[in-house]
Each structure stands twice: as structure tokens, then as C-alpha cells.
Amino acid sequence: MPDMTEDEAARLDELYTITTPKVDVNRPGVFSKRKNMAVVLDDFSYRYLISRMLVTKKTPSELISELIRKELIS
């Protein structure tokens, strides 16, 4: 993807600064398939997930799912 020009970046910034996002609380969000699901991590776990995410190109959800499967199998 080519870099944006200053004019394109300014127009995009203006669009997202002025436009109010439409939120539907009855639908799950982008990062969740279930409603009202939040996970709070300690700093060590957060850094581990981010590091693994960058190396493996997987989402945090995929990494957590793999860890849980490994735990259940062993």
C-alpha cells in the first residue's frame, strides 16, 4: 500500500475526528465473539502476549486458546 499524502491524511483525520462512531451494544465487538467478555492481564502476561503476537502473527485470542488447549491436553 502506498504512503498517504499529507492531504489524504488530513482528510482522513478530519473524517474520524468529526464523525461520531455508531455503536450497537447488542452486537459483539471486533475482538470478541461474546458479549461482556473482558480479560484483565498483569504486566508480565500482557508483555508475553504482545511478544508472541508479533513473532507468530496470531491474535491474543488465538494465543490464549492455544495455551488453554495445551493445558487441557497435558
Stockholm file with secondary structure:
# STOCKHOLM 1.0

chainA/1-74         MPDMTEDEAARLDELYTITTPKVDVNRPGVFSKRKNMAVVLDDFSYRYLISRMLVTKKTPSELISELIRKELIS
#=GR chainA/1-74 SS CCCCCHHHHHHHHHHHHHSCCCCCTTSCCTTCSSTTCCCCCCHHHHHHHHHHHHHHCCCHHHHHHHHHHHHHHC
#=GC SS_cons        CCCCCHHHHHHHHHHHHHSCCCCCTTSCCTTCSSTTCCCCCCHHHHHHHHHHHHHHCCCHHHHHHHHHHHHHHC
//
